[in-house]
């Protein structure tokens, strides 16, 4: 098969399985690189041998991180099992060792300094988005993908947000922080103004809907409940349907704004949008069971990695040593001389 035919078939299977567009982009990228690599091989090899050679090449010559190599391996497993219908056998490639990183987060004072440097732009209400990331423990894409119907003002003391189709395809709810109530109401008013303008001047442009909802409910892409809370400034072309649509603010805009604010207060390289989620988990006062639900973790072990109660309670032998008695006073009542520096 040609490279374009392989990629087209893989794309068809990915969309049939309703994978996220980011997963589609990642898998197709690795499958394309694997196809080009296989064309450089001199002798015919079995699929397992070709996969081993590719993964070893990534580890030895490209020096990729273990997580990157695992992404490539997942794409190859998908290619052979789901696209070609011939699952790979045992693959004994030279695999990069995946390090075990300790999850850390900025201190509360560092977060306060960072938040003071965050500024909105004409295209991005960055201050509200950053407050939601830190105040709700969201992943960077989760507030951006909110629809207006997912803001439930009547639930809870300040309302709740329903995060649809989060990581692993799981919905969950998070409470709206008190500080975000008025800014969120103002943002909804701005979003409604954009929606009204679209209805008046561009009635054929709606918002993209998940799966086949647009076909089942053809009016839904143009209705207010399905509109974005954070609509983009201008329409664009949907990479899957090819239609002109109104998309939401892009992840890149948030990442750039967070990076700029962090550099202002000399926290560049320390604070990213996902680090704000780590900070929420570390600074939260919720018990670990409730925190697991709010973060959307399947495993309590994953949530526990953000907390360090044993370290917080630990003492150390240096502090336990008895205090050294003071030296006796020097003759004549004068203190002993200081040691030379």
Secondary structure, 3 states (H helix, E strand, C coil): CCHHHHHHHHHHHHHHCCCCHHHHHHHHHHHHHHHHHHCCCCCCCCHHHHHHHHHHHHHHCCCCCHHHHHHHHHHHHHHHHHHCCCCCCCCCCCCCCCCCCCCCCCCHHHHHHHHHHCCCCCCCCHHHHHHHHHHHCCCHHHHHCCEHHHEECCCCCCCEEEEEEEHHHEEEEEECCHHHHHHHHHHHHHHHHHHHHHHHHCCCCECCCCCCHHHHCCCHHHCHHHCECCECCCCEECCCCCCEECCECCHHHHHHHHHHHHHHCCCCCCCCHHHHHHHHHHHCCCCHHHHHHHHCCCCHHHHHCCCCHHHHHCCCHHHHCCCCCCCCCCHHHCCCCCCCC
